[in-house]
Amino acid sequence: MMEKLNYKSLRSERKFDWFIGVYSNSLWTLAGIPVREYYLNPNACIEAYRKGRPLVRELFGDATTPPIPILSPMIKYGHVSTIGAKLNFPEGGEVHHIPPFASIDEGIKRLKEHIDFASSGMTSYYLEFYKKLQDAFPDEKVHLGWQWEGPITTVWELLGANFMYDLFDKPDSLREFMKLSTASIVEYCRFFCKVENTEVLNPEPDHGRLCDDIAAMVPSKMWPDFVLPFWNMFYDGPTPGRILHCEDMRAEQLEHLEKISVIDYDPGISSKLNPKLINEGSRVPFGWRLGGFHYSSMTCQDVEDFVYQAAADGASYVHTHIEAAMCDEDTAKKVRAFVKAAKETKNLVDKGASRDEIARRVTPAGKEKFWNNWLGK
């Protein structure tokens, strides 16, 4: 059930924090494992962790504390694979899917059928893959990476570009389809919990959030009909809380977050937003991410200014994620600058420093760059 929250104090009650994730592409790149092998060969995946994790730690130091978690290949098409989506694993590229339905009616018919998640699509293969990783790392918690996406992204995965037309041309049929597909996501999450032997989805690594980037492509005025009801359906499933990741949102969409009692909003990479705009447009606690592609055009001082300005403008936490293209000593220095500034910010906030005091640590050049000249603005 939706929780009644006091947004007047929710953000102020939350302590500032930070974290650094490690994407698997950094592991397989440093370990010299071809991407297709990583996804399809359990022995290659095991080797990527055994060789790649020490190399990432050597390069990035305490930025990788706590330990890098182990999981079978992170494939967000697990759920739609059970419904009929075929997956392609190209040489040298990421896995991608093919939408299984040419029409809403075809999809509704399939979604009304019983689906045995354990035996449908490629699930049995990745359950066995998961077991081999558990056997290889008996002293560590190994997670299943055979996952799902949020309700709106799932509809796009199942219908492809037709989804955008159906929003306007077939709204009633689309709502029926979305109700069925979202119910299927919730049931898949219950199946996933049984596999991982937990009552609710584990918050780490990245299991418990609602991830739904395609929702940002739906006009704000249509969210009450085509986004919020289905997000509520998902959150009423086995989730640890109303935590949202939705990239590329617009400022006018922020007002909807409180309507469904979101407690944590991660805008990911959203070029039309910045911490100041989010702070002004919503009272929901939020994070702000420094994307891997940003580092090449930034100095260590830029990175520190990024952290201080994000915190000064209201971010409850900052985060960044180590990727393959970042695995060089120059970028590692910048990641260590991120850690330095984040630790200092947390220490200051924990001691009672105000956001204004944090803002004084931003250099004049940083004040100009963040956020007036951020992402090319």
Summary of the structure (lengths in Angstrom):
residues: 377
radius of gyration: 21.1
end to end distance: 40.6
largest distance: 60.9
contacts: 1230
relative contact order: 0.12
helix: 54%
strand: 10%
